[in-house]
Amino acid sequence: MPDAIVAEGLVKTYGQIKALDGIDLRVPEGTVTALLGPNGAGKTTTVRVLTTLLVPDAGRARVAGCDVVTQARELRSRIGASGQYAAVDEYLTGFENLEMVGRLYHLGARRSRERARELLAQFDLEAAGDRPVKGYSGGMRRRLDLAGAIVAEPPVLFLDEPTTGLDPRARLGLWEVIETLVERGTTLLLTTQYMEEAERLADNIAVIDRGTVIARGTADELKGLVGGERIELQVPDPHQRSRALEELSLVASGEIQVDSGSGRITVPVSEDVSGSGSARLVAALETLSRAGVRVGEVALRKPTLDDVFLTLTGRAADEDEERTEEVVS
């Protein structure tokens, strides 16, 4: 399967800050790749380079067969993009917004009107199509913005945190729209901070931190990087926690994490000759009981993409740091 997006060694620097530090990326045609990373990791800067809005200081990239620098004008007719904030004119109606985009793509007056009506129906905006956008909800604006990105039916689509700020119902609705686009063959590069969004939509995931790709693979492959199942239990009495850690080290397959505030202890375990995670959980509870350690809540769970983030970057996906893309790009 040929690649719709190829980036090699992309570098972008702002003063002393290196927003991109050698990004390498490949997205096969007809697939979805999610870029995950903390705030300021380089996700938005990467999208801006690939959509010709920024020129890289080094490296090269091709999208839909076009070089992002030397063939930028031609490339813009082959891609669609939706940013973190809905780029719609709130004084125009939904129909007028989409018709205007069609005319900018030189679809002609008749086809622009036809395409606007098609998209209003596709994105469940028909009833609101002739109303000014200033009266739209946040979810409706995001759907209209996404509709605008595909007016010209581009083969490659870029979505930069498309569901940021939406309530769960609106987010779910937008996911369904995105899935429909992908089923029709659209290649999608998606940036997001929502782990469940990446897991649901993406065929492949690239984790970015401090301007470089630090891990890539499917969701399951990335989860495999942080081990197997995890025992989570609470030891309310702080005086018993040191004893609990001693006992739990016998069943742990990695570093034990402790939340001193809540008393929650997370113990990584894996299947081996000692048995499954469930068997390890039973053994751990029996050991703690014999040691006289009182345990509160108990759970056994599989690793999540949040665990991947914490392991690879040392912080959560939505955690801020001084190096932010709002400043540098």
C-alpha atoms as one frame of an Amber mdcrd trajectory, in Angstrom:
protein
   0.000   0.000   0.000   1.580   3.343  -1.041   2.057   6.138   1.485  -0.179
   9.202   1.255   1.998  11.102   3.749   5.770  10.795   4.139   7.854  13.012
   6.434  11.587  12.589   6.899  13.684  14.467   9.432  11.422  17.501   9.781
  12.968  20.279  11.869  11.386  23.580  12.878  13.093  25.976  15.269  11.907
  29.186  16.927  14.820  30.949  18.564  16.174  28.569  21.195  13.130  26.316
  20.981  13.139  23.346  18.623   9.462  22.669  17.948  10.285  19.765  15.625
  13.475  17.794  16.125  13.648  15.318  13.259  10.080  14.068  12.831   9.757
  10.898  10.713   6.265   9.796   9.745   4.496   7.578   7.198   0.751   7.262
   6.663  -0.429   4.620   4.145  -3.279   5.516   1.802  -6.752   4.886   3.161
  -5.643   4.593   6.790  -5.829   6.706   9.934  -2.733   7.675  11.903  -3.059
   9.494  15.221  -0.370  11.780  16.587  -0.418  11.658  20.369   1.634  13.834
  22.660   1.536  16.244  25.596   0.814  19.929  25.045   3.723  21.486  23.189
   5.032  18.144  21.923   5.015  19.231  18.264   1.715  17.822  17.012   0.212
  21.042  15.670   3.534  22.214  14.219   3.797  18.918  12.334   0.326  19.401
  10.855   1.105  22.987   9.878   4.207  21.877   7.995   2.374  19.067   6.222
  -0.463  21.418   5.198   1.997  24.038   3.821   1.235  26.610   6.527   4.827
  26.439   7.788   8.089  25.831   5.936  10.434  23.405   7.726  13.988  24.431
   8.507  15.251  20.990   7.525  13.935  17.673   6.320  11.373  16.964   3.643
   7.808  15.792   3.284   5.406  14.678   0.564   1.633  14.596   0.864  -0.667
  13.180  -1.836   2.349  12.972  -4.139   3.364  16.637  -3.716   6.375  18.140
  -1.980   5.092  20.385   0.829   7.549  23.169  -0.064   8.186  23.111  -3.821
   4.652  22.026  -4.786   2.709  23.759  -2.041   0.174  25.418  -4.350  -0.723
  22.156  -6.080  -0.868  20.306  -2.761  -3.457  22.649  -1.272  -6.014  21.475
  -3.846  -5.507  17.858  -2.737  -5.925  18.165   1.032  -8.475  19.253   3.585
  -7.781  20.493   7.090  -9.706  21.283  10.254  -7.936  23.000  13.142  -8.482
  23.077  16.883 -11.028  25.879  16.527 -13.894  25.905  14.040 -12.943  28.240
  11.180 -16.426  29.325  10.175 -18.012  32.710   9.563 -20.670  33.044  12.252
 -22.529  35.781  10.373 -23.154  33.516   7.377 -25.519  30.569   7.386 -24.184
  27.020   7.375 -25.134  26.720   3.702 -23.392  29.992   2.817 -20.212  28.895
   4.614 -20.004  25.677   2.613 -20.977  27.322  -0.663 -18.216  29.891  -0.152
 -15.632  27.151   0.372 -16.790  25.451  -2.826 -16.342  28.647  -4.794 -12.844
  29.114  -3.312 -12.015  25.637  -4.622 -13.328  26.759  -8.060 -16.124  24.176
  -8.105 -18.414  26.634  -9.859 -21.618  28.217  -8.563 -23.959  25.305  -9.287
 -21.684  22.552  -7.979 -20.837  24.632  -4.886 -24.520  24.910  -3.996 -25.101
  21.198  -4.644 -22.101  20.219  -2.577 -23.185  22.485   0.297 -26.607  20.796
   0.463 -25.019  17.332   0.256 -22.726  18.061   3.179 -25.437  19.638   5.325
 -27.368  16.394   4.964 -24.302  14.211   5.558 -23.372  16.060   8.753 -26.938
  16.236  10.093 -27.116  20.009   9.695 -29.987  20.302   7.220 -32.411  21.789
   9.736 -29.891  24.472  10.692 -28.418  25.009   7.239 -30.191  28.300   6.575
 -29.584  29.760  10.030 -26.615  32.011  10.934 -23.757  30.008  12.442 -23.600
  32.317  15.468 -26.591  30.387  16.818 -24.923  26.980  16.416 -23.722  24.875
  19.342 -20.062  23.950  19.664 -20.682  20.489  18.245 -22.574  21.893  15.261
 -19.751  24.328  14.520 -17.195  21.524  14.623 -19.294  19.433  12.213 -19.669
  22.403   9.874 -15.918  23.043   9.999 -15.213  19.409   9.157 -17.740  19.562
   6.328 -15.878  22.581   4.967 -12.642  20.603   4.995 -14.061  17.999   2.603
 -16.040  20.206   0.220 -13.582  19.410  -2.585 -13.472  15.708  -1.585  -9.725
  15.702  -0.877  -7.937  12.323  -0.697  -5.984  13.399   2.396  -7.492  15.031
   5.476  -5.789  16.610   8.504  -7.714  17.003  11.751  -5.947  18.858  14.561
  -7.663  17.952  17.854 -11.107  17.997  16.198 -13.151  17.199  19.310 -11.445
  19.487  21.827 -14.041  21.182  24.025 -16.967  19.043  22.890 -19.258  17.229
  25.286 -19.229  13.390  25.144 -22.338  13.174  22.963 -21.018  15.669  20.401
 -17.622  13.929  20.414 -19.258  10.569  19.711 -21.233  12.072  16.840 -18.125
  13.527  15.255 -16.309  10.201  15.587 -19.084   8.551  13.606 -18.752  11.166
  10.853 -14.980  10.658  10.717 -15.384   6.878  10.524 -17.727   7.297   7.550
 -15.146   9.418   5.726 -12.447   6.822   6.297 -14.716   4.006   5.068 -14.950
   5.907   1.785 -11.168   5.841   1.363  -9.995   9.116   2.895  -6.490   9.107
   4.375  -6.515  10.810   7.756  -3.846  12.267  10.018  -5.367  13.065  13.392
  -3.859  14.834  16.384  -5.521  14.318  19.722  -5.033  14.259  23.476  -7.925
  11.860  23.987  -6.689   8.305  24.353 -10.086   6.755  23.610 -10.300   8.826
  20.423  -6.995   7.498  19.132  -7.854   3.934  20.121 -11.216   4.046  18.366
 -10.238   5.846  15.151  -6.593   5.107  14.423  -5.019   2.191  12.575  -1.611
   3.369  13.755  -0.391   5.729  16.463   2.769   7.829  16.678   3.702   9.228
  20.083   5.459  12.600  19.893   7.359  14.287  22.697   9.636  17.319  22.526
   9.532  17.446  18.756  10.362  13.849  17.906   8.557  10.531  17.498   9.413
   8.373  20.505   7.172   5.368  19.754   4.873   4.106  17.030   2.598   1.156
  16.365  -0.959  -0.002  16.857  -2.707   0.671  20.159  -2.088  -2.912  21.256
   1.580  -2.759  20.273   2.091   0.419  22.280   0.340  -1.050  25.289   2.708
  -3.981  25.055   5.594  -1.582  25.686   4.423  -1.006  29.258   3.886  -4.630
  30.191   0.860  -6.731  31.024  -1.974  -6.370  33.471  -1.938  -4.195  36.574
  -3.149  -4.824  40.092  -4.557  -1.676  41.665  -5.338  -1.660  45.358  -5.686
   0.848  48.144  -3.935   0.686  51.494  -5.658   3.395  53.591  -3.254   3.202
  56.560  -0.011   5.025  55.623   1.847   3.099  58.325   1.105  -0.182  56.539
   2.194   0.878  53.065   5.885   0.112  53.429   5.019  -3.431  54.530   2.554
  -3.719  51.651   5.249  -2.695  49.158   7.604  -5.333  50.520   5.009  -8.053
  50.071   3.810  -6.846  46.664   7.350  -6.760  45.273   7.165 -10.576  45.248
   4.455 -10.558  42.546   5.442  -7.398  40.643   6.947  -7.652  37.161   8.044
  -4.009  37.077   8.201  -0.801  39.063   5.444  -0.359  41.642   3.767   3.055
  41.692   2.346   4.625  44.841  -0.035   7.564  45.189   0.764   8.786  48.685
  -2.333  10.976  48.797  -4.942   8.282  48.127  -2.890   5.300  49.229  -3.426
   3.643  45.840  -0.724   1.187  44.817  -0.313   0.015  41.206   1.541  -3.238
  40.667   2.465  -4.353  37.113   2.111  -8.096  36.574   2.493 -10.348  33.552
   1.527 -13.847  32.598   4.345 -16.352  33.093   4.994 -19.585  34.904   3.601
 -17.987  38.050   0.165 -17.760  36.458  -2.219 -15.164  35.034  -2.924 -11.700
  36.357  -5.973 -13.063  38.191  -3.831 -15.677  39.938  -1.312 -12.977  40.852
  -4.109 -10.850  42.300  -5.324 -13.691  44.506  -1.750 -14.410  45.627  -1.140
 -10.731  46.414  -4.270 -10.439  48.543  -3.455 -13.612  50.428   0.075 -12.362
  51.103  -1.159  -8.997  52.361  -3.751 -10.683  54.549  -1.116 -12.880  56.215
   1.012  -9.786  56.772  -1.888  -8.028  58.495  -2.181  -5.288  55.848  -5.712
  -3.941  55.500  -6.722  -3.387  51.870  -9.488  -1.135  50.512 -10.533  -1.079
  46.858  -9.017  -3.710  44.577  -8.980  -3.991  40.763  -7.190  -5.837  37.973
  -6.943  -4.013  34.667  -5.115  -4.072  31.369  -2.708  -1.250  30.436  -4.193
   1.771  28.681  -2.765   4.384  26.340  -2.620   6.669  29.380  -0.172   4.182
  30.880   1.830   4.367  27.662   2.002   8.146  27.998   3.084   8.100  31.596
   5.722   5.493  30.859   7.134   7.108  27.711   6.882  10.803  28.557   6.685
  10.867  32.339   3.515  12.995  32.278  -0.093  12.882  31.174  -1.183  13.781
  27.647  -2.901  17.027  28.669  -0.197  18.189  31.061   1.230  21.597  30.207
   4.877  22.513  30.086   6.714  25.746  29.360   7.507  24.692  25.811   4.071
  25.167  24.204   3.089  25.283  20.570   0.814  28.241  21.230   3.998  30.252
  21.738   6.324  28.743  19.178   4.045  28.236  16.234
